[in-house]
Amino acid sequence: MTLNKTALTLEVGANETLSATVEPSDAADKSVQYSSSDSTIATVTPVQGKVTGVKAGSTTITVTTVNGQTATCEVTVTEPSGG
């Protein structure tokens, strides 16, 4: 399984959706579960993979298939540049 990004930088309040590709392409169950190692830095919706920056810092988003395969994306959240 792969993610469309292995690293992501977001501003606080911004969001981006990650996309997982499950192999093989004919796998019976392609459902995945997303989780954040620190939801005080960035949250992620468990099914859709929408990552939202909460406060400045770094965290890891992990996506797991039903059969236990995992992929990760390192997320860095920065303060908004406009001030």
Backbone as a printed PyTorch tensor [residue, N CA C, xyz], in Angstrom:
tensor([[[  0.8320,  -1.1730,   0.0000],
         [  0.0000,   0.0000,   0.0000],
         [  0.8800,   1.2410,   0.0000]],

        [[  0.4250,   2.2590,  -0.6830],
         [  1.1730,   3.5100,  -0.7200],
         [  0.2300,   4.6820,  -0.4720]],

        [[  0.8100,   5.7770,   0.0000],
         [  0.0840,   7.0360,   0.1340],
         [  0.5410,   7.9770,  -0.9650]],

        [[ -0.3240,   8.9130,  -1.3610],
         [  0.0600,   9.8500,  -2.4140],
         [  1.1280,  10.8260,  -1.9390]],

        [[  1.3070,  10.9730,  -0.6200],
         [  2.3620,  11.8350,  -0.0840],
         [  3.0050,  11.1540,   1.1160]],

        [[  4.3370,  11.2970,   1.2410],
         [  5.0260,  10.7860,   2.4200],
         [  5.3760,  11.9120,   3.3790]],

        [[  5.2320,  13.1610,   2.9090],
         [  5.4690,  14.3310,   3.7510],
         [  4.4860,  15.4060,   3.3230]],

        [[  4.0220,  16.1850,   4.3070],
         [  3.0130,  17.1970,   4.0480],
         [  3.2310,  18.3610,   4.9990]],

        [[  3.1770,  19.5880,   4.4690],
         [  3.2630,  20.7780,   5.3140],
         [  1.9670,  21.5640,   5.1620]],

        [[  1.3590,  21.8800,   6.3060],
         [  0.0960,  22.6160,   6.3280],
         [  0.2150,  23.7820,   7.2850]],

        [[ -0.5440,  24.8500,   7.0260],
         [ -0.6720,  25.9140,   8.0100],
         [ -1.7750,  25.5280,   8.9920]],

        [[ -1.7540,  26.1310,  10.1790],
         [ -2.8200,  25.9340,  11.1510],
         [ -4.1470,  26.2940,  10.4900]],

        [[ -5.1260,  25.4090,  10.5980],
         [ -6.4470,  25.6500,  10.0180],
         [ -6.6020,  25.1710,   8.5920]],

        [[ -5.5040,  24.8840,   7.9130],
         [ -5.5800,  24.3970,   6.5280],
         [ -5.8080,  22.8910,   6.5300]],

        [[ -6.2400,  22.3570,   5.3890],
         [ -6.4160,  20.9060,   5.3170],
         [ -6.0690,  20.3930,   3.9360]],

        [[ -5.7850,  19.1200,   3.8890],
         [ -5.4850,  18.4240,   2.6390],
         [ -5.8710,  16.9680,   2.8300]],

        [[ -6.3390,  16.3360,   1.7680],
         [ -6.7740,  14.9500,   1.8590],
         [ -5.7050,  14.0260,   1.2770]],

        [[ -5.3280,  13.0170,   2.0640],
         [ -4.3790,  12.0000,   1.6050],
         [ -5.1460,  10.8990,   0.8760]],

        [[ -4.4700,  10.2560,  -0.0540],
         [ -5.0840,   9.1850,  -0.8260],
         [ -4.2110,   7.9400,  -0.7450]],

        [[ -4.8170,   6.8330,  -0.3170],
         [ -4.0860,   5.5650,  -0.1960],
         [ -4.3970,   4.6770,  -1.3980]],

        [[ -3.3570,   4.0110,  -1.9050],
         [ -3.5260,   3.0420,  -2.9890],
         [ -3.2410,   1.6590,  -2.4250]],

        [[ -4.2570,   0.8050,  -2.4290],
         [ -4.1240,  -0.5450,  -1.8690],
         [ -3.7370,  -1.5060,  -2.9770]],

        [[ -2.7230,  -2.3150,  -2.7180],
         [ -2.2970,  -3.3490,  -3.6580],
         [ -2.5930,  -4.7160,  -3.0550]],

        [[ -2.8950,  -5.7530,  -3.8190],
         [ -3.0680,  -5.6960,  -5.2730],
         [ -4.3510,  -4.9640,  -5.6500]],

        [[ -4.4320,  -4.5710,  -6.8980],
         [ -5.5850,  -3.7930,  -7.3500],
         [ -6.8870,  -4.5800,  -7.2540]],

        [[ -6.7910,  -5.9230,  -7.1930],
         [ -8.0030,  -6.7420,  -7.0720],
         [ -8.2280,  -7.2290,  -5.6400]],

        [[ -7.6370,  -6.5450,  -4.6570],
         [ -7.8260,  -6.9160,  -3.2550],
         [ -9.3210,  -6.9070,  -2.9230]],

        [[ -9.7420,  -7.9070,  -2.1510],
         [-11.1650,  -8.0450,  -1.8380],
         [-11.6820,  -6.8690,  -1.0050]],

        [[-10.8770,  -6.3930,  -0.0750],
         [-11.3090,  -5.2960,   0.7950],
         [-10.2460,  -4.2150,   0.7760]],

        [[-10.5580,  -3.0820,   0.1650],
         [ -9.5920,  -1.9930,   0.0450],
         [ -9.7990,  -0.9110,   1.0970]],

        [[-10.6320,  -1.1800,   2.1030],
         [-10.8880,  -0.1510,   3.1060],
         [ -9.6430,   0.0750,   3.9610]],

        [[ -9.4550,   1.3320,   4.3520],
         [ -8.3010,   1.7140,   5.1650],
         [ -8.7710,   2.5900,   6.3230]],

        [[ -7.9290,   2.6980,   7.3440],
         [ -8.2150,   3.5270,   8.5140],
         [ -7.0340,   4.4750,   8.7050]],

        [[ -7.3240,   5.7700,   8.7940],
         [ -6.2920,   6.7780,   9.0220],
         [ -6.2510,   7.1410,  10.5030]],

        [[ -5.0460,   7.4280,  11.0210],
         [ -4.9220,   7.8990,  12.4030],
         [ -3.7450,   8.8610,  12.5060]],

        [[ -3.8270,   9.7570,  13.4940],
         [ -2.7680,  10.7360,  13.7550],
         [ -2.0600,  10.3440,  15.0390]],

        [[ -0.7220,  10.4370,  15.0280],
         [  0.0140,  10.0950,  16.2570],
         [ -0.1320,  11.1920,  17.3010]],

        [[ -0.5150,  12.4070,  16.9010],
         [ -0.7340,  13.4970,  17.8530],
         [ -1.8360,  14.4080,  17.3170]],

        [[ -3.0590,  14.1510,  17.7640],
         [ -4.1970,  14.9090,  17.2370],
         [ -4.2570,  16.3360,  17.7680]],

        [[ -3.3400,  16.7100,  18.6810],
         [ -3.2720,  18.1190,  19.0840],
         [ -2.5100,  18.9330,  18.0470]],

        [[ -1.7250,  18.2760,  17.1880],
         [ -0.9720,  18.9380,  16.1110],
         [ -1.7830,  18.9090,  14.8140]],

        [[ -2.2560,  17.7400,  14.4300],
         [ -3.0600,  17.5870,  13.2190],
         [ -4.0590,  16.4620,  13.4200]],

        [[ -5.2760,  16.6760,  12.9430],
         [ -6.2950,  15.6310,  12.9970],
         [ -6.4500,  15.0380,  11.6100]],

        [[ -7.0220,  13.8310,  11.5500],
         [ -7.2960,  13.2010,  10.2630],
         [ -8.6150,  12.4480,  10.3830]],

        [[ -9.4420,  12.5530,   9.3320],
         [-10.6870,  11.7930,   9.3540],
         [-10.3480,  10.3230,   9.1220]],

        [[-10.9510,   9.4230,   9.9160],
         [-10.5450,   8.0000,   9.8820],
         [-10.7470,   7.3150,   8.5400]],

        [[-11.7720,   7.7080,   7.7820],
         [-12.0750,   7.0230,   6.5230],
         [-11.6240,   7.8280,   5.3150]],

        [[-11.8650,   9.1450,   5.3160],
         [-11.5530,   9.9540,   4.1420],
         [-10.0900,  10.3660,   4.0540]],

        [[ -9.3780,  10.4340,   5.1830],
         [ -7.9720,  10.8300,   5.1610],
         [ -7.7580,  12.3230,   5.0470]],

        [[ -8.7390,  13.1270,   5.4700],
         [ -8.6060,  14.5890,   5.4160],
         [ -7.8260,  15.0650,   6.6350]],

        [[ -6.6350,  15.6290,   6.3800],
         [ -5.7320,  16.0930,   7.4350],
         [ -5.9650,  17.5870,   7.6560]],

        [[ -6.1210,  17.9930,   8.9280],
         [ -6.3120,  19.4040,   9.2600],
         [ -5.2740,  19.8250,  10.2820]],

        [[ -4.5720,  20.9220,  10.0000],
         [ -3.5860,  21.4550,  10.9340],
         [ -4.2750,  22.0870,  12.1320]],

        [[ -3.8460,  21.7410,  13.3500],
         [ -4.4540,  22.2480,  14.5820],
         [ -3.5440,  23.2830,  15.2420]],

        [[ -2.2570,  22.9230,  15.4180],
         [ -1.2880,  23.8720,  15.9740],
         [  0.0880,  23.5210,  15.4250]],

        [[  1.0120,  24.4750,  15.5030],
         [  2.3480,  24.2720,  14.9430],
         [  3.0390,  23.0840,  15.6070]],

        [[  3.6920,  22.2620,  14.7940],
         [  4.4100,  21.0970,  15.2910],
         [  4.4730,  20.0310,  14.2200]],

        [[  4.8690,  18.8280,  14.6280],
         [  4.9830,  17.7030,  13.6920],
         [  4.2840,  16.4820,  14.2570]],

        [[  3.7080,  15.6960,  13.3660],
         [  3.0510,  14.4540,  13.7600],
         [  3.1280,  13.4870,  12.5850]],

        [[  2.7230,  12.2640,  12.8130],
         [  2.7270,  11.2470,  11.7650],
         [  1.3030,  10.7550,  11.5540]],

        [[  0.8680,  10.7570,  10.3020],
         [ -0.4110,  10.1590,   9.9370],
         [ -0.1110,   8.7420,   9.4560]],

        [[ -0.8090,   7.7700,  10.0280],
         [ -0.6330,   6.3700,   9.6340],
         [ -1.9290,   5.8730,   9.0210]],

        [[ -1.8140,   5.1760,   7.9030],
         [ -2.9770,   4.5460,   7.2800],
         [ -2.7590,   3.0400,   7.3320]],

        [[ -3.8000,   2.3110,   7.7310],
         [ -3.7020,   0.8660,   7.9270],
         [ -4.8080,   0.1690,   7.1420]],

        [[ -4.4500,  -0.9050,   6.4300],
         [ -5.4510,  -1.6980,   5.7050],
         [ -6.0390,  -2.7260,   6.6590]],

        [[ -7.1120,  -3.3790,   6.2200],
         [ -7.7590,  -4.3970,   7.0550],
         [ -6.8310,  -5.5760,   7.3380]],

        [[ -5.8650,  -5.8270,   6.4520],
         [ -4.9600,  -6.9450,   6.6910],
         [ -3.6440,  -6.5170,   7.3410]],

        [[ -3.5970,  -5.2600,   7.8290],
         [ -2.4590,  -4.8460,   8.6390],
         [ -1.3320,  -4.1270,   7.9280]],

        [[ -1.4250,  -3.9080,   6.6180],
         [ -0.3950,  -3.1220,   5.9310],
         [ -0.5040,  -1.6730,   6.3780]],

        [[  0.6470,  -1.0050,   6.5030],
         [  0.6080,   0.4030,   6.8940],
         [  1.4770,   1.2510,   5.9750]],

        [[  1.1440,   2.5410,   5.9320],
         [  1.9640,   3.5490,   5.2670],
         [  1.8580,   4.8030,   6.1190]],

        [[  2.8810,   5.6560,   6.0600],
         [  2.8680,   6.8490,   6.8960],
         [  3.1570,   8.1060,   6.0900]],

        [[  2.7110,   9.2250,   6.6400],
         [  2.9860,  10.5420,   6.0800],
         [  3.3940,  11.4430,   7.2340]],

        [[  4.5790,  12.0500,   7.1160],
         [  5.0450,  12.9850,   8.1370],
         [  4.3950,  14.3370,   7.8810]],

        [[  3.6940,  14.8600,   8.8820],
         [  2.9820,  16.1230,   8.7230],
         [  3.6330,  17.1890,   9.5850]],

        [[  3.9480,  18.3350,   8.9680],
         [  4.4600,  19.4980,   9.6840],
         [  3.4220,  20.5980,   9.5820]],

        [[  3.0240,  21.1300,  10.7350],
         [  2.0350,  22.2140,  10.7640],
         [  2.7670,  23.4930,  11.1470]],

        [[  2.5320,  24.5540,  10.3770],
         [  3.1930,  25.8460,  10.6100],
         [  2.1520,  26.9060,  10.9420]],

        [[  2.6040,  27.9590,  11.5880],
         [  1.7190,  29.0920,  11.8690],
         [  1.3600,  29.7760,  10.5520]],

        [[  0.1470,  30.3140,  10.4460],
         [ -0.2300,  31.0130,   9.2040],
         [  0.7440,  32.1610,   8.9220]],

        [[  1.1210,  32.3130,   7.6620],
         [  2.1560,  33.2900,   7.3040],
         [  1.6500,  34.7300,   7.3100]],

        [[  0.3470,  34.9270,   7.1660],
         [ -0.1820,  36.2770,   7.1010],
         [ -0.1130,  37.0330,   8.4200]],

        [[ -0.1150,  36.3120,   9.5480],
         [ -0.0660,  36.9460,  10.8440],
         [ -1.3680,  37.5500,  11.1360]]])
